[in-house]
Amino acid sequence: MKFIRNNSRQISKSQASAKDITGDESEIVGLVERAAGGDVEAFGELYSIYLDRIYRYVFHQVKDKMTAEDITEEVFVKAWKAIGSCKGKGRTFSSWLYRIAHNQLIDNLRSRRKYLPTEMETLAETGGPELGVEEKLERQELLATISHLPHNQKQVIILKFIEGLDNLEIGRIMGKSQGAVRVLQMRALVTLRQRLGRKI
């Protein structure tokens, strides 16, 4: 990604040390505070911690690797430019970052005036080698069905069941109350159940 390539010398050490970090809350708070003060290495660690999560979230929306990479890059560029506004909010950094991704996706979808191609990942991309062909096909069917949900419902399902976020975080990301998130989730699950013809 261009942003990271341009700063690779400055953050290569932090990336190497952060690859295996899941990022506990106190560590994230410290990194956000340092990054907000202009520390590129601290932002590099945040990038390493959240890159896969944000990319996966974006990819599940657009179903196109290059587009997902471009959007993810733009998310982190915007996050770096606006990190000062997150100072003192380290405890909500994850929601803040997903919110930037959410807005970037909406901008991308509006600019194209329609959803990008929804072709599914290849079998190799839908799971590790431990998944059998039948399981991979079932997952493909589920992802294909999710991709046809209305945008807000799709967002909730991806954030809840693929990203593992709770309703409070999802509400922050989407700018909705927890009650509204629950309603969207319920409607999405009903639709999925009907379309897949089995209990979810």
C-alpha positions as CSV (number, residue, x, y, z in Angstrom):
1,M,0.0,0.0,0.0
2,K,1.4,3.4,-1.0
3,F,1.0,5.1,2.4
4,I,2.9,2.4,4.2
5,R,5.5,2.0,1.4
6,N,6.2,5.7,1.7
7,N,6.8,5.4,5.4
8,S,8.3,1.8,5.4
9,R,11.6,2.9,6.8
10,Q,10.1,4.7,9.7
11,I,7.7,2.0,10.8
12,S,9.3,-1.3,9.7
13,K,10.6,-2.0,13.2
14,S,7.2,-1.4,14.8
15,Q,5.4,-3.5,12.2
16,A,7.7,-6.4,12.9
17,S,7.1,-6.2,16.7
18,A,3.3,-5.7,16.3
19,K,2.5,-8.5,13.9
20,D,1.6,-10.9,16.7
21,I,-0.1,-8.3,18.9
22,T,-3.8,-8.5,19.4
23,G,-3.7,-5.1,21.1
24,D,-5.1,-4.9,24.6
25,E,-7.0,-1.8,25.6
26,S,-4.2,0.0,27.6
27,E,-1.7,-0.6,24.8
28,I,-4.1,0.8,22.2
29,V,-4.7,3.9,24.4
30,G,-1.0,4.5,24.7
31,L,-0.4,4.0,20.9
32,V,-3.2,6.3,20.0
33,E,-1.9,9.0,22.3
34,R,1.6,8.7,20.9
35,A,0.3,8.7,17.3
36,A,-1.8,11.7,18.0
37,G,1.4,13.4,19.1
38,G,2.9,12.7,15.7
39,D,4.7,9.4,16.4
40,V,4.8,7.6,13.1
41,E,6.1,4.4,14.7
42,A,3.1,4.3,17.1
43,F,0.7,4.7,14.2
44,G,2.6,1.9,12.4
45,E,1.9,-0.4,15.3
46,L,-1.8,0.5,15.1
47,Y,-1.7,-0.1,11.4
48,S,-0.2,-3.6,12.0
49,I,-2.8,-4.4,14.6
50,Y,-5.8,-3.3,12.6
51,L,-4.9,-3.8,9.0
52,D,-6.2,-7.3,8.5
53,R,-9.5,-6.5,10.3
54,I,-10.2,-3.4,8.3
55,Y,-9.2,-5.0,5.0
56,R,-11.4,-8.1,5.7
57,Y,-14.3,-5.8,6.6
58,V,-13.9,-3.8,3.4
59,F,-13.3,-6.9,1.2
60,H,-16.6,-8.4,2.5
61,Q,-18.4,-5.3,1.2
62,V,-16.8,-4.8,-2.2
63,K,-15.7,-8.4,-3.2
64,D,-12.7,-7.1,-5.2
65,K,-9.2,-7.3,-3.9
66,M,-7.7,-4.2,-5.6
67,T,-10.7,-2.1,-4.6
68,A,-10.5,-3.4,-1.1
69,E,-6.8,-2.6,-0.9
70,D,-7.3,1.0,-2.3
71,I,-10.2,1.6,0.2
72,T,-8.2,0.2,3.1
73,E,-5.2,2.4,2.2
74,E,-7.5,5.5,2.1
75,V,-8.9,4.5,5.5
76,F,-5.5,4.5,7.1
77,V,-4.4,7.7,5.3
78,K,-7.5,9.4,6.7
79,A,-6.9,7.9,10.1
80,W,-3.4,9.2,10.2
81,K,-4.5,12.7,9.1
82,A,-7.2,12.8,11.7
83,I,-5.5,10.9,14.5
84,G,-5.4,14.1,16.6
85,S,-9.1,14.1,16.8
86,C,-9.0,10.7,18.5
87,K,-6.6,11.9,21.2
88,G,-7.9,10.8,24.6
89,K,-10.3,8.4,22.9
90,G,-8.0,5.4,22.7
91,R,-10.6,3.2,24.2
92,T,-12.9,3.8,21.2
93,F,-10.1,3.7,18.6
94,S,-11.4,0.5,17.0
95,S,-14.9,2.0,16.5
96,W,-13.5,5.2,15.2
97,L,-11.4,3.4,12.7
98,Y,-14.3,1.2,11.5
99,R,-16.4,4.3,11.3
100,I,-13.8,5.8,8.8
101,A,-14.0,2.6,6.9
102,H,-17.8,2.6,6.9
103,N,-17.8,6.2,5.6
104,Q,-15.2,5.4,2.9
105,L,-17.3,2.5,1.7
106,I,-20.4,4.6,1.4
107,D,-18.4,7.2,-0.5
108,N,-17.0,4.5,-2.8
109,L,-20.5,3.0,-3.4
110,R,-22.0,6.4,-4.1
111,S,-19.3,7.3,-6.6
112,R,-19.9,4.1,-8.5
113,R,-23.7,4.5,-8.1
114,K,-24.1,0.8,-7.7
115,Y,-22.5,-2.1,-5.9
116,L,-19.2,-3.5,-7.2
117,P,-19.2,-7.0,-8.6
118,T,-20.2,-9.5,-6.0
119,E,-18.3,-12.5,-7.3
120,M,-17.3,-14.7,-4.4
121,E,-13.8,-15.7,-3.3
122,T,-12.3,-18.8,-4.7
123,L,-12.4,-22.0,-2.6
124,A,-8.9,-21.3,-1.5
125,E,-9.9,-17.9,-0.1
126,T,-13.0,-18.9,1.7
127,G,-11.2,-20.8,4.4
128,G,-8.1,-22.6,5.4
129,P,-7.1,-26.1,4.3
130,E,-8.8,-27.6,7.3
131,L,-12.2,-26.7,5.8
132,G,-13.8,-29.4,3.7
133,V,-15.1,-28.7,0.2
134,E,-18.7,-28.9,1.5
135,E,-18.1,-26.5,4.3
136,K,-16.4,-24.1,1.8
137,L,-19.4,-24.3,-0.5
138,E,-21.7,-23.6,2.3
139,R,-19.7,-20.6,3.4
140,Q,-19.7,-19.4,-0.2
141,E,-23.5,-19.7,-0.4
142,L,-23.8,-17.8,2.9
143,L,-21.5,-15.0,1.8
144,A,-23.3,-14.7,-1.5
145,T,-26.6,-14.4,0.3
146,I,-25.2,-11.8,2.7
147,S,-23.9,-9.8,-0.2
148,H,-27.5,-9.4,-1.5
149,L,-28.8,-8.0,1.8
150,P,-29.7,-4.3,2.0
151,H,-26.6,-2.3,2.8
152,N,-27.3,-1.6,6.5
153,Q,-28.3,-5.2,7.2
154,K,-25.2,-6.4,5.4
155,Q,-23.1,-4.1,7.5
156,V,-24.6,-5.4,10.8
157,I,-24.1,-9.0,9.8
158,I,-20.5,-8.5,8.8
159,L,-19.6,-6.5,11.9
160,K,-21.4,-8.8,14.2
161,F,-20.7,-12.3,12.9
162,I,-17.5,-11.9,10.8
163,E,-15.7,-9.1,12.8
164,G,-17.2,-10.2,16.1
165,L,-18.1,-6.7,17.4
166,D,-20.8,-6.1,19.9
167,N,-23.9,-4.0,19.3
168,L,-22.5,-1.0,21.1
169,E,-19.5,-0.8,18.8
170,I,-21.6,-1.5,15.8
171,G,-23.9,1.3,16.8
172,R,-20.9,3.7,17.1
173,I,-19.6,2.7,13.7
174,M,-23.0,3.0,11.9
175,G,-24.2,6.0,13.9
176,K,-27.2,4.0,15.2
177,S,-28.7,3.1,18.5
178,Q,-28.2,-0.4,19.9
179,G,-31.9,-1.0,19.4
180,A,-31.7,0.0,15.8
181,V,-28.8,-2.4,15.4
182,R,-30.8,-5.2,16.9
183,V,-33.7,-4.6,14.6
184,L,-31.4,-4.6,11.5
185,Q,-29.8,-7.8,12.7
186,M,-33.1,-9.5,13.3
187,R,-34.4,-8.5,9.8
188,A,-31.1,-9.6,8.2
189,L,-31.3,-13.0,9.9
190,V,-34.9,-13.5,8.9
191,T,-34.0,-12.7,5.3
192,L,-31.0,-15.1,5.4
193,R,-33.1,-17.8,6.9
194,Q,-35.7,-17.5,4.2
195,R,-33.2,-17.3,1.4
196,L,-31.1,-20.2,2.6
197,G,-34.1,-22.3,3.5
198,R,-32.7,-23.5,6.8
199,K,-32.4,-22.4,10.4
200,I,-29.5,-20.0,11.1
